[in-house]
Amino acid sequence: MSRWCKVSRLKIMTGILSIILFLSITYFSNVFFELINEEPWERHARDMQWIRNTKTRLYEDKAKDGSYSYESLIINFKFANNYLSKRCESWKQQTNKLIENIQQSIADVPKYYLTAVIFVRIYEHDKSNITARDLLQWIRYYLYIGVEHFYIYDNYVVEEECQRDYLYEYIQAGFVSYFDWHDRNPYTMEIQRAAYQEVINKFKHDTVWQMALDVDEYPYSPIDKDPGFLTRFISKFEQLNPGITEITLSNYLVLGEPDIEKDWFIERIFRETKKEANNLVKPIYRPKYVRARLHRNIVLSGYSVKANEDEIRFKHYWSARLQNWGPDTEEVLELTTPEYGIIDISYTLKNCIVETLPNPF
């Protein structure tokens, strides 16, 4: 081979490598600057894509996973950012202002006005088929209704069930206190009650009111769906009932065949019992003055009052337990009636997802 051919081939290879190097530098530079200049809603979209497509679900849900492309998430979040940001911001400001006004009226101001306790295990063979994503949606709903802080007791059995990583952003942002109770197994009702009592013992001076709930229980008001409705209700109720220690809410079961196309838990079923289903109520209580039980607490000082179910009640999503997410039956249709009011709250939560998620960046 002639010297000229060797030189030409060398020049060609050098040129190709130079082009590849140039394109690589250009590409990674663009990625770097895009990340730096990324809007908050774009960051959340990217984060939500990770949540959807990696370990959000520990097992297959009977509701479709509903994974979306990054591009479709960006479009959805642009819509929320451009058209709903004022609405999203207004409910946060409204709730915060309400809590601030309430706390100013209390002489010895605790850190929080309303907190929530949950004892949870998310596992494959759970009949309710609750997932990590359902837990995150539950937290967002409770933030909307006025809860300021969560005490989450994780009763997982194997490491794959642990919820710590899914809750990381909320823990870092100060919304969640996380407690690893995997060594308290096998589960008993007494272990769950002990978790409720531990929160009372350790944190009763940090909050005025508290709830101890399950992940399939949602407070709901037929007459008030605005941000902070639960906090607003409690504030008015305690003014009308001086010295009250515990407020109990009627338990309405949500039953029926689910719409498996819906990604949000509270949008899958819209039939609820026509009246209170049972006495398995979860109260709202002043932790300073009670001893924990799973349902009605032992009131040490003050008294307990049941709230008017036409003003506020619990929606308890029991369809999975009673029907295994199956079709409607004559018995279910006879017991229940359609009730779509919660969809207004769901719409706001979905479209304000950027505003309600803690920003990890």
C-alpha positions as CSV (number, residue, x, y, z in Angstrom):
1,M,0.0,0.0,0.0
2,S,1.4,3.4,-1.0
3,R,2.4,6.0,1.6
4,W,-0.3,8.3,0.2
5,C,-3.1,5.7,0.8
6,K,-1.9,5.2,4.4
7,V,-1.9,8.9,5.1
8,S,-5.4,9.3,3.5
9,R,-6.8,6.5,5.5
10,L,-5.3,8.0,8.7
11,K,-6.8,11.4,7.9
12,I,-10.2,9.8,7.2
13,M,-10.2,7.9,10.5
14,T,-9.0,11.0,12.4
15,G,-11.8,13.0,10.8
16,I,-14.4,10.4,11.7
17,L,-13.2,10.3,15.3
18,S,-13.2,14.1,15.5
19,I,-16.8,14.2,14.3
20,I,-17.9,11.5,16.8
21,L,-16.1,13.4,19.6
22,F,-17.7,16.7,18.5
23,L,-21.2,15.2,18.4
24,S,-20.7,13.5,21.8
25,I,-19.6,16.7,23.4
26,T,-22.4,18.6,21.8
27,Y,-25.0,16.0,23.0
28,F,-23.9,15.8,26.6
29,S,-23.5,19.6,26.8
30,N,-27.1,20.0,25.6
31,V,-28.3,17.4,28.2
32,F,-26.3,19.2,30.9
33,F,-27.7,22.6,30.1
34,E,-31.2,21.2,29.7
35,L,-31.0,19.8,33.2
36,I,-29.7,23.1,34.6
37,N,-32.4,25.1,32.9
38,E,-35.1,22.6,33.5
39,E,-38.4,24.0,34.7
40,P,-39.7,22.6,38.0
41,W,-42.7,20.9,36.3
42,E,-40.2,19.2,33.9
43,R,-38.2,17.9,36.8
44,H,-41.3,16.5,38.4
45,A,-42.4,15.0,35.1
46,R,-39.1,13.2,34.8
47,D,-39.3,12.1,38.4
48,M,-42.9,10.8,38.0
49,Q,-41.8,8.9,34.9
50,W,-39.2,7.1,37.1
51,I,-41.9,6.4,39.8
52,R,-44.2,4.9,37.2
53,N,-41.7,2.8,35.3
54,T,-39.4,1.4,38.0
55,K,-40.4,0.2,41.5
56,T,-43.7,2.0,42.1
57,R,-45.6,-1.3,42.1
58,L,-44.2,-4.2,44.0
59,Y,-46.5,-6.5,42.1
60,E,-49.1,-6.4,39.3
61,D,-52.1,-4.3,40.1
62,K,-55.5,-5.3,38.9
63,A,-55.8,-1.7,37.8
64,K,-53.7,-1.0,34.7
65,D,-50.3,0.6,35.4
66,G,-51.0,3.4,33.0
67,S,-47.4,4.2,32.2
68,Y,-46.9,7.3,30.0
69,S,-44.1,8.5,27.9
70,Y,-42.0,11.4,29.1
71,E,-43.3,13.5,26.3
72,S,-47.0,13.0,27.3
73,L,-46.2,13.8,30.9
74,I,-44.5,17.0,29.9
75,I,-47.6,18.0,27.9
76,N,-49.9,17.2,30.8
77,F,-47.7,19.1,33.3
78,K,-47.4,22.1,30.9
79,F,-51.2,22.2,30.9
80,A,-51.2,22.1,34.7
81,N,-48.4,24.7,34.9
82,N,-50.0,27.1,32.4
83,Y,-53.7,26.8,33.3
84,L,-54.0,25.4,36.8
85,S,-51.0,26.8,38.7
86,K,-53.0,29.6,40.2
87,R,-55.7,27.2,41.3
88,C,-53.1,24.8,42.7
89,E,-51.2,27.5,44.6
90,S,-54.5,29.0,45.9
91,W,-55.4,25.8,47.7
92,K,-52.0,25.5,49.4
93,Q,-52.2,29.1,50.5
94,Q,-55.8,28.8,51.6
95,T,-55.0,25.7,53.7
96,N,-51.8,27.2,55.2
97,K,-53.6,30.5,56.1
98,L,-56.4,28.5,57.7
99,I,-54.0,26.5,59.9
100,E,-52.1,29.7,60.8
101,N,-55.3,31.5,61.9
102,I,-56.4,28.5,64.0
103,Q,-53.0,28.2,65.7
104,Q,-52.9,31.9,66.5
105,S,-56.1,31.3,68.5
106,I,-54.4,28.6,70.7
107,A,-52.4,29.9,73.7
108,D,-49.8,27.1,73.8
109,V,-49.3,26.7,70.1
110,P,-48.2,23.1,69.1
111,K,-46.2,22.5,65.9
112,Y,-49.2,21.1,64.0
113,Y,-53.0,21.5,64.1
114,L,-53.8,18.2,62.5
115,T,-51.6,15.1,61.9
116,A,-52.3,11.5,60.7
117,V,-51.0,8.1,61.8
118,I,-50.9,5.1,59.5
119,F,-49.8,1.5,60.2
120,V,-49.2,-0.1,56.9
121,R,-47.9,-3.2,55.2
122,I,-47.9,-3.2,51.4
123,Y,-47.4,-6.7,50.1
124,E,-48.2,-9.0,47.2
125,H,-51.0,-11.1,48.6
126,D,-53.0,-8.3,50.3
127,K,-56.6,-8.8,49.3
128,S,-57.1,-5.0,48.8
129,N,-54.1,-5.0,46.4
130,I,-52.9,-1.6,47.8
131,T,-49.7,-0.4,46.1
132,A,-46.9,2.1,46.9
133,R,-48.5,4.5,44.4
134,D,-51.8,4.2,46.3
135,L,-50.0,5.2,49.5
136,L,-48.5,8.3,47.8
137,Q,-51.9,9.3,46.4
138,W,-53.4,8.8,49.9
139,I,-50.7,11.2,51.3
140,R,-51.5,13.8,48.6
141,Y,-55.2,13.6,49.4
142,Y,-54.6,14.2,53.1
143,L,-52.4,17.1,52.4
144,Y,-55.2,18.6,50.4
145,I,-57.8,18.2,53.2
146,G,-55.5,19.9,55.8
147,V,-53.2,17.3,57.4
148,E,-49.8,18.8,58.0
149,H,-47.7,15.8,59.1
150,F,-47.8,12.0,58.8
151,Y,-46.4,9.3,61.2
152,I,-46.0,6.2,59.0
153,Y,-45.3,2.9,60.7
154,D,-44.1,0.4,58.1
155,N,-44.8,-3.2,59.1
156,Y,-43.1,-4.9,56.1
157,V,-41.9,-8.5,56.3
158,V,-39.3,-8.7,53.6
159,E,-37.1,-5.9,52.3
160,E,-38.9,-5.7,48.9
161,E,-42.0,-4.5,50.8
162,C,-40.3,-1.6,52.5
163,Q,-41.8,1.8,51.7
164,R,-38.9,4.0,52.8
165,D,-37.6,4.7,49.4
166,Y,-41.0,5.6,48.0
167,L,-41.5,8.0,50.9
168,Y,-38.0,9.5,50.7
169,E,-39.0,12.9,49.2
170,Y,-41.8,13.4,51.8
171,I,-39.5,12.4,54.6
172,Q,-36.8,14.9,53.4
173,A,-39.4,17.6,52.9
174,G,-40.6,17.2,56.5
175,F,-44.1,15.9,55.8
176,V,-43.4,12.3,57.0
177,S,-41.9,10.8,60.1
178,Y,-41.0,7.2,59.1
179,F,-40.8,4.3,61.6
180,D,-39.5,0.9,60.6
181,W,-41.5,-1.8,62.5
182,H,-40.6,-4.8,60.4
183,D,-39.4,-6.6,63.5
184,R,-43.0,-6.5,65.0
185,N,-44.2,-9.6,63.1
186,P,-46.4,-11.5,62.7
187,Y,-49.0,-8.8,62.6
188,T,-51.6,-8.5,65.4
189,M,-54.2,-5.9,66.2
190,E,-52.3,-5.2,69.4
191,I,-49.1,-4.3,67.5
192,Q,-51.1,-1.8,65.5
193,R,-52.7,-0.4,68.6
194,A,-49.2,-0.1,70.1
195,A,-48.0,2.0,67.2
196,Y,-50.9,4.4,67.7
197,Q,-50.1,4.6,71.4
198,E,-46.4,5.2,70.7
199,V,-47.3,8.3,68.6
200,I,-49.4,9.6,71.4
201,N,-46.7,9.0,74.0
202,K,-44.0,10.6,71.9
203,F,-45.7,13.4,69.9
204,K,-48.9,14.3,71.8
205,H,-47.6,17.8,72.5
206,D,-46.8,18.5,68.8
207,T,-50.3,18.5,67.5
208,V,-53.8,19.6,68.6
209,W,-55.7,17.0,66.6
210,Q,-54.8,13.6,65.2
211,M,-56.2,10.7,63.2
212,A,-55.1,7.0,63.0
213,L,-56.2,5.5,59.8
214,D,-55.8,2.9,57.0
215,V,-54.7,3.6,53.5
216,D,-58.2,2.7,52.1
217,E,-59.9,5.3,54.3
218,Y,-60.7,8.8,53.0
219,P,-62.5,11.6,54.9
220,Y,-65.1,13.2,52.7
221,S,-67.5,16.1,52.9
222,P,-70.6,16.2,50.6
223,I,-70.9,19.9,51.2
224,D,-67.3,21.2,51.3
225,K,-64.7,20.0,48.8
226,D,-62.4,23.0,49.0
227,P,-58.8,22.8,50.2
228,G,-58.5,22.2,53.9
229,F,-62.1,21.1,54.4
230,L,-61.3,18.7,57.2
231,T,-59.3,21.3,59.2
232,R,-62.0,23.8,58.6
233,F,-64.7,21.3,59.9
234,I,-62.7,20.4,63.0
235,S,-62.1,24.1,63.8
236,K,-65.8,24.9,63.6
237,F,-66.9,21.7,65.4
238,E,-64.7,22.3,68.4
239,Q,-66.0,25.9,68.7
240,L,-69.5,24.5,68.9
241,N,-68.5,21.7,71.4
242,P,-66.1,23.3,73.9
243,G,-64.0,20.7,75.7
244,I,-64.5,18.0,73.1
245,T,-61.8,15.3,72.9
246,E,-62.9,13.0,70.1
247,I,-64.9,13.3,66.9
248,T,-66.2,10.2,65.3
249,L,-67.2,10.0,61.6
250,S,-69.7,7.6,60.0
251,N,-68.2,4.8,58.0
252,Y,-69.6,4.5,54.4
253,L,-68.3,1.6,52.4
254,V,-67.3,2.2,48.7
255,L,-68.3,-0.9,46.8
256,G,-68.9,-2.0,43.2
257,E,-67.0,-3.0,40.1
258,P,-63.9,-0.8,39.6
259,D,-63.0,1.1,36.4
260,I,-59.6,-0.6,35.9
261,E,-58.6,2.1,33.4
262,K,-58.4,4.7,36.1
263,D,-54.9,5.3,37.6
264,W,-56.1,7.0,40.7
265,F,-57.4,4.9,43.5
266,I,-60.4,7.1,44.4
267,E,-61.5,7.3,40.8
268,R,-62.0,3.6,40.3
269,I,-65.3,3.1,42.2
270,F,-68.1,5.6,42.7
271,R,-70.8,3.6,44.5
272,E,-71.1,3.9,48.3
273,T,-73.5,2.4,50.8
274,K,-76.7,4.4,51.2
275,K,-76.2,4.7,55.0
276,E,-73.5,4.1,57.6
277,A,-72.3,0.5,57.1
278,N,-70.9,-0.4,60.6
279,N,-69.5,1.0,63.8
280,L,-65.8,0.5,62.8
281,V,-65.1,4.2,62.9
282,K,-61.7,5.9,63.1
283,P,-62.0,9.0,65.3
284,I,-60.3,12.4,65.1
285,Y,-58.9,13.0,68.6
286,R,-56.8,15.2,70.9
287,P,-53.8,12.9,71.6
288,K,-53.2,14.6,75.0
289,Y,-56.4,13.2,76.4
290,V,-56.9,9.7,75.0
291,R,-55.5,6.2,75.2
292,A,-55.3,4.5,71.9
293,R,-57.6,1.8,70.5
294,L,-58.1,0.7,66.9
295,H,-61.4,2.4,66.6
296,R,-63.0,4.5,69.3
297,N,-60.3,5.6,71.8
298,I,-60.4,5.5,75.6
299,V,-61.2,9.2,76.4
300,L,-59.3,10.2,79.5
301,S,-60.7,13.8,79.7
302,G,-63.5,15.5,77.8
303,Y,-66.0,13.7,75.7
304,S,-66.7,12.2,72.3
305,V,-69.3,13.4,69.7
306,K,-70.4,11.9,66.5
307,A,-70.3,14.2,63.5
308,N,-73.3,14.7,61.2
309,E,-72.7,12.3,58.3
310,D,-74.3,14.8,55.9
311,E,-71.5,17.2,56.7
312,I,-68.5,14.8,56.9
313,R,-67.9,11.1,56.9
314,F,-65.4,8.4,55.9
315,K,-65.3,6.7,52.5
316,H,-63.9,3.2,53.2
317,Y,-62.9,1.5,49.9
318,W,-63.9,-2.1,50.7
319,S,-64.6,-3.4,47.1
320,A,-61.4,-5.3,47.0
321,R,-62.0,-7.1,50.3
322,L,-65.6,-7.9,49.6
323,Q,-65.7,-8.4,45.9
324,N,-62.0,-9.1,45.0
325,W,-62.3,-6.2,42.4
326,G,-65.1,-8.2,40.8
327,P,-68.3,-7.3,39.0
328,D,-71.3,-5.7,40.6
329,T,-73.8,-8.1,42.2
330,E,-77.5,-7.6,42.9
331,E,-76.7,-7.3,46.6
332,V,-74.0,-4.6,46.0
333,L,-76.4,-2.6,43.8
334,E,-79.1,-2.8,46.4
335,L,-76.8,-1.6,49.2
336,T,-75.2,1.2,47.3
337,T,-75.9,4.4,45.3
338,P,-73.7,6.4,42.9
339,E,-71.8,9.2,44.6
340,Y,-69.4,11.2,42.3
341,G,-68.5,14.2,44.6
342,I,-64.9,13.1,45.3
343,I,-64.0,13.4,41.6
344,D,-63.8,17.2,42.0
345,I,-61.0,16.7,44.5
346,S,-59.3,14.0,42.4
347,Y,-59.3,16.4,39.4
348,T,-57.5,19.1,41.3
349,L,-55.0,16.6,42.8
350,K,-54.1,15.1,39.4
351,N,-53.7,18.4,37.7
352,C,-51.8,20.0,40.5
353,I,-49.4,17.1,40.9
354,V,-46.4,19.4,40.3
355,E,-47.5,21.7,43.0
356,T,-48.3,19.0,45.6
357,L,-45.1,16.9,45.2
358,P,-42.1,17.9,47.3
359,N,-39.3,19.2,45.1
360,P,-36.2,17.1,45.6
361,F,-34.0,19.4,43.6
